[in-house]
């Protein structure tokens, strides 16, 4: 043989083909030798041993197969095994598979024979020691050993009874020990067949998420009737992942899918995978998959698995590091200044501005803390046996998602063992006239299992193996409801409750959407229900605008605290809030006031709320300066009306200081240069620069006096704020920004003192102002911009 069957080294493709050809001839030669010796074996069994013809033929065939298998073992022990890498020949590959099956089969039985021979040899040596070599026969020892084995094991009823009872005892002990613990997880896996339950939710009932709903509708359509799509070469999505803040409608949309999708659904919370003992969470996942497959086979081959709060099981594994171990980087000013349940910009909780970043933070803060069950489950349990809160569940879930299309295990095993046995006997051909004599390959089941997961955490926190294409690769984002979304949600819930006709007008609906900033669909539903409760308590069958306003305030801040301020303090608080409202209305052109109140709720004696008119993702320096003026407007109002400020401006000063530091440190915004050209037409550039320096120093002096410096904790403990305030030059920039904002606010309040007082009087009379009524009062005040000449001493406020 030119290639050398026992040679070493790498072989080329041509040499591999020649080696395979030589192997084929070697196998055929060994088969020919076995066939030529078979008549002698038959004669020996039939004539010499006196066996019947049938048993003689069977023994001959079995001996022939054993002899042929022994030759294959010897060949593959000493001769190089052929490789088919780079050779595209189906015939050679099929022959290689058959050869490897035969070698594996006879290698197993060779080990069995070897073990039996060792046992017989051991018995023979014992007999030799007892009786002597002359009176001991190896053949008799083997015969006696097999006779004992047959009488005491094969035909023993007591032995097989014990073998049958032992697994039963093991199962009973397992159920006694782990059953109660597993029951807590299994009980949370609930399967619903069509007609079992009706959540009363349809896709049309999911409002405020038009894009997400359309995306889900597209995917579900492919799930239900995607045969043509697959025939065209497409592949159906395996899973959907709902991402968004709490209360944005993720679970509601899942219920709508379950209601409208005519197939069974299996629901399980993420916490259901948390088990006490290691490995129990993986069993829970297997049980969930088995339940889904069973329901799918029963109902036409489709089933949905919905895992709520999937972050409880699908968080990024620690070995991957990344998002789960990184401290979050501030993305907006709301990440640095967020006070109270309403996300106020100041520590006194009296300034609230609705924006996209504010809504995201508010909804995220509403997520309740997930209670841990490990403290209960692990009581009285020895250490080192805890399940890690579902540590293995993620690995098992990934395996289950990949293995849904795998062929059934037992069917695959039966096919493999049967075909291996037929190949190992050598006498059963694989095909006869094109007809296969082997069991066909096992195909995957036709059941389609789809996964839907919902989570409130960012996708970076989830394990990338879970969110990759092929698993939960289709991501549906749920945004926090904007004004138009809230209008859509009100259209749904107002049709379900009795209300006055005034609330059906487009103006009122728009006003409702504007004043409910930060509301989730559940909160809007609660407001409508509570407003009807208030109306029924007063003996009316339908609620109106005032009822829904009262319900909104109760839902947002709880029942207003019945604190009666003294008249002077009431007026001072009204002046304070009027200063915020007036400066916001004039300078914050992109925002609109929605609420003004002097009712005490929580830590706030009063509050002013506004909303951005448009969905924004960034802001200009002028807009940030406008918010600085808004924050300091109340302090300026108190100084103008009373000549001093109260302790109530502490939160405003803290928020303004943080915003100025944010502008300088994170946004690269420095104080603008004071324009003196219009008032000093003949002055030289040097003179103008000197005047600017003097003005900047005075602005810095005012800002430094206003600047909050209560310590490094709290809001000042974050970067970039602490870095700015600890840097001399940047702190000077931040102080100048505060100075410019306060000088502008003071001049504005001074210019519009009568209008601000009128706004305060209206607020004192009604205690709370909402929506259009508030906007009309602010517009009727005819607020004017002041003319500020910083070269004149009268323009400078006294602090």
C-alpha positions in Angstrom: 0.0 0.0 0.0 1.5 3.2 -1.1 0.0 5.4 1.6 1.1 3.0 4.4 -1.8 2.1 6.7 0.4 2.3 9.8 2.3 5.4 8.7 2.2 8.7 10.7 2.0 12.3 9.7 -0.7 14.3 7.8 -2.2 13.0 4.6 -3.4 14.9 1.6 -7.0 14.6 0.2 -5.9 12.1 -2.5 -4.0 10.0 0.1 -7.1 10.0 2.3 -9.2 8.7 -0.5 -6.7 6.0 -1.3 -6.6 5.1 2.4 -10.4 4.8 2.5 -10.3 2.6 -0.5 -7.8 0.3 1.2 -9.9 0.2 4.3 -12.9 -0.9 2.2 -10.9 -3.8 0.6 -9.6 -4.8 4.0 -13.1 -5.0 5.5 -14.4 -7.0 2.5 -11.5 -9.4 2.8 -12.2 -9.9 6.5 -15.9 -10.5 5.7 -14.9 -13.1 3.0 -12.8 -15.0 5.5 -15.6 -15.1 8.0 -18.1 -16.3 5.4 -15.7 -19.1 4.2 -15.3 -20.4 7.8 -19.0 -20.3 8.6 -19.8 -23.8 7.2 -17.3 -25.3 9.5 -18.8 -23.5 12.5 -22.3 -24.7 11.5 -21.1 -28.3 11.2 -19.4 -28.1 14.6 -22.5 -26.7 16.3 -24.9 -29.1 14.6 -22.9 -32.4 14.4 -20.4 -32.1 17.2 -22.6 -30.3 19.8 -25.9 -31.8 18.6 -27.7 -28.5 18.4 -30.9 -28.2 16.3 -30.5 -26.6 12.9 -32.2 -23.3 14.0 -30.0 -22.8 17.0 -26.9 -23.9 15.0 -27.7 -21.3 12.3 -28.2 -18.6 15.0 -24.9 -19.5 16.8 -23.1 -19.5 13.5 -24.3 -16.1 12.6 -23.5 -14.8 16.1 -20.0 -16.3 16.0 -19.5 -14.8 12.5 -20.5 -11.4 13.7 -18.3 -11.7 16.8 -15.3 -12.9 14.7 -15.9 -10.0 12.2 -16.2 -7.5 15.1 -12.9 -8.8 16.7 -11.1 -8.3 13.4 -12.4 -4.7 13.2 -11.2 -4.0 16.7 -7.8 -5.4 15.9 -7.6 -3.4 12.6 -8.6 -0.1 14.3 -6.1 -0.8 17.1 -3.1 -1.1 14.9 -4.1 0.6 11.6 -4.5 4.2 10.9 -8.2 5.4 11.0 -9.2 7.2 7.8 -10.3 10.9 7.9 -13.0 12.3 5.7 -12.2 16.0 6.3 -12.4 17.8 3.0 -13.8 14.8 1.1 -17.4 15.3 -0.1 -18.6 11.8 -0.7 -21.8 10.6 0.8 -21.0 7.0 0.2 -17.7 7.2 2.0 -19.3 9.1 4.9 -22.0 6.5 5.3 -19.5 3.7 5.3 -17.4 5.5 7.9 -20.5 5.9 10.1 -21.3 2.2 9.9 -17.7 1.3 10.6 -17.5 3.5 13.7 -20.9 2.1 15.0 -19.6 -1.5 14.6 -16.3 -0.7 16.4 -18.2 1.0 19.3 -20.6 -1.9 19.6 -18.0 -4.6 19.7 -15.7 -2.6 21.9 -18.4 -2.4 24.5 -19.0 -6.2 24.4 -15.3 -6.8 24.4 -15.1 -5.0 27.7 -18.0 -7.1 29.0 -16.2 -10.3 28.0 -13.0 -9.1 29.5 -14.8 -8.3 32.8 -16.4 -11.7 32.8 -13.1 -13.4 32.1 -11.6 -11.6 35.1 -14.4 -12.8 37.3 -14.0 -16.4 36.1 -10.3 -16.2 36.6 -10.8 -14.9 40.1 -13.1 -17.9 40.9 -10.7 -20.3 39.3 -7.8 -19.0 41.4 -9.9 -19.3 44.6 -10.7 -22.9 43.7 -7.1 -23.7 43.0 -6.1 -22.4 46.4 -8.9 -24.5 48.0 -8.7 -27.7 46.0 -5.4 -27.7 44.3 -4.6 -27.3 40.6 -5.0 -31.0 39.9 -8.6 -31.1 40.9 -9.6 -27.7 39.4 -10.7 -27.0 35.8 -10.9 -23.6 34.3 -13.9 -24.6 32.2 -15.7 -26.1 35.2 -15.1 -22.9 37.1 -16.6 -20.8 34.3 -19.6 -23.2 34.0 -20.2 -23.1 37.8 -19.9 -19.3 37.8 -22.5 -18.9 35.1 -24.7 -21.4 36.7 -24.6 -19.5 40.0 -25.2 -16.2 38.2 -28.3 -17.8 36.4 -29.8 -19.3 39.5 -29.2 -16.5 42.0 -29.6 -13.4 39.8 -31.3 -14.0 36.5 -34.0 -16.3 37.7 -34.2 -15.0 41.3 -37.6 -13.3 42.1 -36.3 -11.8 45.3 -33.4 -10.1 43.6 -35.5 -8.5 40.9 -38.1 -7.4 43.5 -35.4 -5.6 45.4 -34.1 -4.0 42.2 -37.6 -2.7 41.4 -38.2 -1.4 45.0 -34.9 0.4 45.4 -35.7 3.2 42.8 -39.2 3.5 44.3 -37.7 4.1 47.8 -35.3 6.6 46.3 -38.2 8.4 44.6 -40.2 8.5 47.8 -37.3 9.9 49.8 -36.7 12.5 47.1 -40.3 13.6 47.2 -40.3 13.8 51.0 -37.2 15.9 51.1 -37.5 18.1 48.0 -41.2 17.9 47.3 -42.4 20.7 49.5 -39.6 23.0 48.3 -40.2 22.3 44.7 -43.9 22.6 45.1 -43.4 26.3 45.8 -41.8 26.8 42.4 -44.0 24.3 40.5 -47.2 25.9 41.8 -46.2 29.2 40.1 -46.0 27.5 36.7 -49.5 27.8 35.4 -50.8 26.5 32.1 -53.9 27.9 30.5 -55.6 26.2 27.6 -57.9 28.1 25.2 -61.2 28.7 27.0 -59.7 28.1 30.5 -59.3 31.8 31.3 -60.1 35.2 29.8 -58.1 38.2 31.0 -60.6 40.5 29.2 -57.7 42.2 27.5 -57.4 42.6 23.7 -54.7 44.2 21.6 -57.0 47.2 21.1 -57.1 47.7 24.9 -53.3 48.2 25.0 -53.0 52.0 24.5 -50.1 54.4 24.4 -47.7 51.8 22.8 -48.6 51.9 19.2 -45.1 50.9 17.9 -44.7 48.1 20.4 -48.2 46.8 19.7 -47.6 46.8 15.9 -44.3 44.9 16.4 -46.0 42.3 18.5 -48.8 42.0 16.1 -46.4 41.3 13.3 -44.5 38.6 15.2 -47.7 36.9 16.4 -49.0 36.8 12.9 -45.9 34.8 11.9 -46.4 32.5 14.9 -50.0 31.7 13.9 -49.6 31.3 10.2 -46.0 31.5 9.1 -45.8 28.3 6.9 -45.6 30.4 3.7 -42.9 32.6 5.4 -40.8 29.5 6.2 -41.3 28.0 2.7 -39.9 31.3 1.3 -36.8 30.8 3.4 -37.7 32.8 6.5 -37.3 31.7 10.1 -39.9 32.4 12.8 -38.7 34.3 15.9 -38.2 32.0 18.9 -38.8 34.7 21.5 -39.9 38.2 22.3 -38.4 40.4 25.0 -40.4 43.2 26.4 -38.2 46.0 27.8 -39.5 49.1 29.6 -40.2 50.8 32.9 -42.7 49.4 35.3 -46.3 50.2 34.5 -45.9 50.8 30.8 -48.1 47.8 29.7 -45.7 44.9 29.2 -47.7 42.4 31.2 -51.0 43.7 29.8 -49.8 43.2 26.3 -48.8 39.6 27.2 -52.3 39.0 28.4 -53.6 40.4 25.2 -51.5 38.0 23.3 -52.8 35.1 25.4 -56.4 36.2 24.9 -56.1 36.7 21.1 -53.6 33.9 20.3 -55.7 30.8 20.1 -53.2 28.5 21.7 -52.2 27.5 25.3 -50.0 29.7 27.4 -47.7 28.8 30.3 -47.0 31.7 32.7 -44.2 31.8 35.3 -42.7 34.7 37.3 -38.9 35.0 37.3 -38.9 34.4 41.1 -40.4 31.0 40.6 -37.0 29.7 39.6 -35.4 30.6 42.9 -35.0 27.3 44.8 -33.2 26.4 48.0 -31.1 23.5 46.9 -28.6 23.5 44.1 -30.1 22.0 40.9 -33.7 22.4 41.9 -34.1 25.5 39.7 -32.9 23.6 36.7 -35.6 20.9 37.4 -38.2 23.7 37.5 -37.1 24.9 34.1 -37.4 21.3 32.7 -40.8 21.0 34.2 -41.9 24.2 32.6 -40.6 23.0 29.2 -42.3 19.6 29.6 -45.6 21.3 30.4 -45.4 23.6 27.4 -44.6 20.7 25.0 -47.5 18.7 26.4 -49.9 21.5 25.9 -48.5 22.2 22.4 -49.1 18.6 21.3 -52.6 18.7 22.6 -53.5 22.0 20.9 -52.1 21.8 17.4 -48.4 22.2 18.0 -48.1 25.7 19.4 -47.6 27.1 22.9 -46.4 30.3 24.5 -44.2 30.6 27.6 -44.5 34.0 29.3 -41.8 34.7 32.0 -42.6 37.9 33.9 -39.7 39.7 35.6 -37.2 37.6 33.6 -34.4 39.6 35.0 -34.8 37.5 38.2 -33.3 34.5 36.2 -31.7 36.1 33.2 -29.2 38.6 34.6 -25.7 38.6 33.2 -23.5 35.9 34.7 -20.8 37.1 37.0 -18.0 35.5 35.0 -19.0 37.8 32.0 -18.7 41.0 34.1 -19.8 44.0 32.3 -23.1 45.9 32.9 -24.0 44.1 36.1 -20.9 45.2 37.9 -20.5 48.7 36.5 -21.8 51.7 38.4 -24.4 53.6 36.3 -23.2 56.7 34.6 -25.5 59.8 34.9 -27.3 60.2 31.6 -29.3 63.3 32.6 -29.6 65.9 35.3 -32.5 63.8 36.8 -30.0 61.1 37.6 -28.3 63.6 39.9 -31.2 65.6 41.3 -34.3 63.4 41.9 -36.2 64.0 45.1 -39.4 62.4 46.4 -41.8 60.1 44.7 -42.6 62.8 42.0 -38.9 63.3 41.0 -38.6 66.9 42.1 -35.6 68.9 41.0 -35.1 70.4 44.5 -34.8 68.9 48.0 -37.9 70.8 49.1 -39.8 68.8 46.3 -41.6 71.9 45.0 -40.2 72.0 41.4 -41.2 69.2 38.9 -40.5 69.3 35.2 -41.8 66.5 33.0 -39.4 65.4 30.3 -38.4 62.2 28.7 -35.6 61.6 31.1 -37.8 62.5 34.1 -40.5 60.0 33.0 -37.9 57.2 32.6 -36.6 57.8 36.1 -40.0 58.2 37.7 -41.3 54.9 36.3 -38.1 53.1 37.2 -38.4 54.4 40.8 -41.9 53.0 41.0 -40.7 49.4 40.6 -41.2 47.7 43.9 -38.2 46.0 45.6 -38.3 42.3 44.8 -38.6 40.4 48.0 -36.2 37.6 48.5 -37.6 34.2 49.5 -34.2 32.7 50.3 -34.5 34.0 53.9 -37.6 31.8 54.4 -36.6 28.9 52.3 -33.1 28.5 53.8 -34.1 28.5 57.4 -32.9 25.4 59.1 -30.9 24.3 56.0 -27.2 23.5 56.3 -24.8 25.8 54.5 -23.3 25.0 51.1 -26.6 23.6 49.7 -28.3 26.8 48.6 -29.4 27.1 45.0 -28.0 30.6 44.5 -31.4 32.1 43.8 -31.8 30.5 40.4 -28.1 30.3 39.3 -28.5 27.2 37.3 -31.9 28.2 35.9 -30.5 30.5 33.3 -28.1 27.8 32.0 -31.0 25.3 31.8 -33.3 27.9 30.2 -30.8 28.5 27.5 -30.5 24.8 26.9 -34.2 24.4 26.8 -34.6 27.2 24.3 -32.0 25.7 22.0 -33.4 22.1 22.4 -37.1 22.7 21.7 -36.5 21.5 18.1 -34.4 18.5 19.0 -35.8 15.0 18.3 -37.4 13.2 21.2 -34.8 11.5 23.4 -36.2 8.0 23.7 -37.2 7.8 20.1 -33.7 8.9 19.1 -32.1 6.4 21.5 -34.2 3.5 20.2 -33.3 4.4 16.6 -29.6 4.7 17.4 -29.4 1.4 19.3 -31.5 -0.6 16.8 -29.5 0.6 13.8 -26.2 0.0 15.7 -27.2 -3.6 16.4 -28.2 -4.3 12.8 -24.9 -2.8 11.6 -22.9 -4.7 14.1 -24.3 -8.1 13.0 -22.8 -7.7 9.5 -25.4 -10.0 8.0 -28.2 -7.5 7.6 -27.7 -5.3 4.6 -28.5 -1.6 4.8 -30.5 -1.6 1.6 -32.2 -4.1 -0.6 -33.1 -2.8 -4.1 -33.2 0.7 -2.8 -35.4 -0.1 0.3 -33.7 0.8 3.6 -33.6 -1.9 6.2 -32.8 0.6 9.0 -35.0 2.7 11.1 -35.3 6.2 9.5 -33.6 9.2 11.1 -35.6 10.7 14.0 -37.0 14.1 13.1 -37.7 17.0 15.5 -41.2 17.3 16.7 -43.5 19.7 15.0 -44.4 21.5 18.2 -43.6 25.2 18.3 -42.8 26.7 21.7 -42.5 30.5 21.8 -41.0 32.5 24.6 -42.1 35.9 25.8 -40.1 37.7 28.6 -40.8 41.0 30.3 -38.3 43.0 32.4 -37.9 46.4 33.9 -34.1 46.5 33.8 -31.9 47.8 31.0 -31.0 45.1 28.4 -27.3 45.5 29.3 -28.1 43.9 32.7 -29.4 40.7 31.0 -27.2 37.9 29.9 -26.2 38.3 26.2 -26.7 34.6 25.6 -30.4 35.1 26.5 -31.0 38.2 24.3 -29.1 37.0 21.2 -30.9 36.2 17.9 -32.4 32.7 18.0 -33.5 33.0 21.6 -35.1 36.2 22.7 -33.7 38.1 19.8 -36.7 40.3 19.0 -36.7 43.2 21.5 -39.8 45.3 21.9 -39.3 48.6 23.8 -42.1 50.1 25.9 -41.7 53.8 26.4 -43.1 55.9 29.3 -46.4 57.5 28.2 -46.0 60.8 26.5 -48.8 63.4 26.3 -50.3 61.9 23.2 -50.0 58.4 24.7 -51.9 59.6 27.8 -54.6 61.1 25.6 -55.0 57.7 23.9 -55.2 55.9 27.3 -57.8 58.4 28.6 -59.9 57.7 25.5 -60.0 54.0 26.5 -60.8 54.3 30.2 -63.2 57.3 30.0 -65.5 55.2 27.8 -65.8 52.6 30.6 -67.0 54.9 33.3 -69.8 57.5 33.6 -68.6 61.0 33.2 -70.0 64.4 32.3 -70.1 65.5 28.7 -67.6 68.3 29.4 -64.8 65.7 29.6 -65.6 64.5 26.0 -64.5 67.7 24.4 -61.1 67.8 22.7 -60.0 70.7 24.9 -60.7 68.8 28.1 -59.1 65.6 26.9 -56.0 67.5 25.9 -55.9 69.2 29.3 -56.2 65.9 31.0 -53.3 64.6 29.0 -51.2 67.6 29.9 -51.8 67.6 33.7 -51.2 63.9 34.2 -47.5 64.0 33.6 -45.7 60.9 34.7 -48.9 58.8 34.8 -48.9 55.1 33.9 -51.9 53.4 32.3 -52.7 51.8 35.7 -52.7 55.2 37.4 -55.0 56.7 34.8 -57.4 53.8 35.3 -57.3 54.4 39.0 -57.9 58.1 38.7 -61.0 57.5 36.6 -62.3 54.9 39.1 -61.6 57.2 42.0 -63.2 60.2 40.4 -66.4 58.1 40.0 -66.1 57.1 43.6 -66.0 60.8 44.7 -69.0 61.6 42.5 -71.1 58.7 43.9 -70.2 59.7 47.4 -71.7 63.1 46.6 -74.9 61.5 45.2 -74.0 62.0 41.5 -74.0 59.3 38.9 -71.2 60.8 36.7 -68.0 62.6 37.6 -66.7 65.9 36.2 -63.5 67.9 36.0 -63.2 68.8 39.6 -63.7 65.2 40.7 -60.9 63.9 38.4 -58.6 66.7 39.6 -59.2 65.7 43.3 -58.6 62.1 42.3 -55.4 63.0 40.6 -54.0 64.8 43.6 -54.9 61.9 45.9 -53.3 59.3 43.6 -50.1 61.4 43.2 -49.4 62.6 46.7 -52.0 61.0 48.9 -54.7 63.0 50.7 -53.5 66.6 51.2 -52.4 67.2 54.7 -54.9 69.5 56.4 -52.3 72.0 57.6 -53.6 75.5 58.1 -50.8 78.0 57.6 -50.9 81.3 59.4 -52.0 84.1 57.0 -48.5 85.6 56.6 -47.0 82.2 55.9 -49.7 81.3 53.5 -49.0 84.5 51.5 -45.2 83.9 51.7 -45.6 80.4 50.3 -47.9 81.7 47.5 -45.3 84.4 46.6 -42.7 81.7 46.6 -44.6 79.4 44.2 -45.8 82.4 42.1 -42.1 83.3 41.6 -41.4 79.8 40.2 -44.5 79.9 38.0 -43.9 83.3 36.6 -40.2 82.8 35.7 -41.0 79.4 34.2 -43.8 80.8 32.0 -41.6 83.6 30.6 -38.2 82.0 30.3 -39.0 78.3 29.7 -40.5 78.6 26.2 -40.4 74.9 25.6 -42.3 74.0 28.7 -45.9 74.6 29.9 -47.1 74.9 33.5 -49.5 72.2 34.6 -50.0 72.7 38.3 -49.5 75.3 41.0 -50.4 74.5 44.6 -49.9 75.7 48.2 -51.4 72.6 49.7 -48.9 70.7 51.8 -48.1 67.2 50.5 -45.2 65.3 52.0 -42.2 67.5 52.6 -43.4 70.2 50.1 -45.4 73.1 51.5 -46.4 73.9 47.9 -45.2 72.9 44.4 -45.1 74.0 40.8 -45.2 71.5 38.0 -44.5 71.9 34.3 -44.0 69.7 31.2 -42.0 69.9 28.1 -44.2 70.6 25.1 -42.2 68.3 22.8 -40.3 65.1 23.3 -36.6 66.2 23.7 -33.4 64.2 24.0 -31.0 67.2 24.6 -31.2 70.8 25.6 -29.4 74.1 24.7 -27.5 76.3 27.1 -30.2 78.9 27.0 -32.7 76.3 28.1 -30.5 75.2 31.0 -30.2 78.8 32.0 -33.9 79.2 31.9 -34.3 76.3 34.4 -31.7 78.0 36.6 -33.8 81.2 36.6 -36.9 79.0 37.3 -35.2 77.5 40.3 -34.1 80.8 41.7 -37.3 82.7 40.8 -38.8 81.9 44.2 -35.8 83.2 46.1 -35.9 86.4 44.0 -39.6 86.8 44.7 -39.1 86.6 48.4 -36.3 89.1 48.3 -38.4 91.5 46.2 -41.5 91.3 48.4 -39.9 90.8 51.8 -36.3 92.1 51.5 -35.0 88.7 52.7 -35.5 85.0 51.9 -36.9 82.2 54.1 -35.5 78.8 54.8 -37.9 77.5 52.2 -35.4 78.3 49.4 -32.9 75.7 50.7 -34.1 73.0 48.2 -34.1 75.6 45.4 -30.5 76.6 46.1 -29.4 73.0 46.3 -31.0 72.2 43.0 -29.7 75.3 41.3 -26.2 74.7 42.6 -26.3 71.2 41.2 -27.6 72.3 37.8 -24.9 75.0 37.5 -22.2 72.4 38.3 -23.8 70.0 35.9 -23.7 72.7 33.1 -20.0 73.4 33.7 -18.7 69.9 34.5 -20.8 67.7 32.2 -22.0 69.9 29.4 -19.1 72.3 28.9 -21.3 75.4 29.4 -19.6 78.5 30.7 -21.1 81.9 31.6 -21.9 84.0 28.6 -19.9 87.2 28.0 -21.8 90.3 29.1 -22.6 92.6 26.1 -21.5 96.2 26.9 -21.2 97.5 23.3 -24.7 99.0 23.2 -24.2 101.1 26.4 -20.5 102.0 25.8 -20.2 102.9 22.1 -17.1 105.0 22.5 -15.3 102.9 25.1 -12.1 101.2 24.2 -11.7 97.4 24.2 -9.5 97.6 27.3 -12.1 99.6 29.1 -14.9 97.1 28.1 -12.7 94.2 29.3 -12.1 95.9 32.6 -15.9 96.5 33.1 -16.6 92.8 32.1 -14.1 91.6 34.7 -15.7 93.7 37.4 -19.2 92.5 36.4 -18.0 88.9 36.3 -16.5 89.2 39.8 -19.8 90.7 41.1 -21.8 87.9 39.5 -19.4 85.4 41.0 -19.7 87.0 44.4 -23.5 86.7 44.2 -23.4 83.2 43.0 -20.9 82.2 45.7 -23.2 83.5 48.3 -26.1 81.6 46.9 -24.2 78.4 46.2 -25.0 75.4 48.4 -22.0 74.1 50.3 -23.5 71.9 53.0 -21.0 69.1 52.5 -19.9 66.4 50.1 -22.8 64.0 50.8 -26.1 63.8 48.9 -26.4 65.5 45.6 -22.9 66.9 45.8 -21.3 63.5 46.2 -21.8 62.6 42.5 -19.5 63.3 39.6 -19.3 65.7 37.9 -20.8 68.0 40.5 -18.2 67.3 43.2 -15.4 67.7 40.7 -16.6 71.1 39.6 -17.2 72.4 43.1 -13.8 71.2 44.3 -12.0 72.9 41.4 -11.4 76.6 41.9 -11.7 77.8 38.3 -14.8 75.6 37.5 -16.4 76.6 40.8 -16.0 80.2 39.7 -17.8 79.4 36.4 -20.6 77.7 38.2 -20.9 80.7 40.6 -21.1 83.1 37.7 -23.9 81.1 36.2 -25.8 81.2 39.4 -25.1 85.0 39.6 -26.4 85.6 36.1 -29.5 83.5 36.8 -30.3 85.2 40.1 -29.8 88.7 38.7 -32.1 88.0 35.8 -34.7 86.4 38.1 -34.5 89.3 40.5 -34.9 91.9 37.7 -37.8 90.0 36.2 -39.7 89.7 39.5 -39.0 93.4 40.2 -40.3 94.3 36.7 -43.4 92.2 37.1 -44.1 92.6 40.9 -47.7 93.5 40.5 -48.4 90.5 38.1 -46.6 88.1 40.4 -48.7 89.4 43.3 -51.9 88.9 41.3 -50.8 85.2 40.6 -50.2 84.7 44.3 -53.6 86.2 45.2 -55.3 83.8 42.8 -53.4 80.9 44.3 -54.3 81.9 47.8 -58.0 82.0 46.9 -58.1 78.6 45.1 -55.2 76.8 46.9 -54.5 74.8 43.7 -54.5 75.7 40.0 -54.4 73.2 37.1 -54.1 73.0 33.4 -55.8 75.6 31.3 -56.9 77.7 34.2 -53.3 78.1 35.4 -52.0 78.8 31.8 -54.7 81.5 31.4 -53.8 83.2 34.6 -50.2 83.3 33.7 -50.9 84.6 30.2 -53.3 87.3 31.5 -50.5 88.5 33.8 -48.8 90.0 30.7 -45.3 89.2 32.0 -42.5 91.4 30.5 -38.8 90.9 30.1 -36.7 93.4 32.1 -34.1 95.6 30.7 -30.9 94.8 32.6 -27.9 97.2 32.4 -25.2 95.7 34.6 -23.2 98.9 34.4 -25.7 100.6 36.6 -25.8 99.9 40.3 -29.6 99.8 40.4 -29.5 96.5 38.4 -27.6 94.7 41.1 -29.7 93.0 43.8 -28.7 93.2 47.5 -28.1 89.9 49.3 
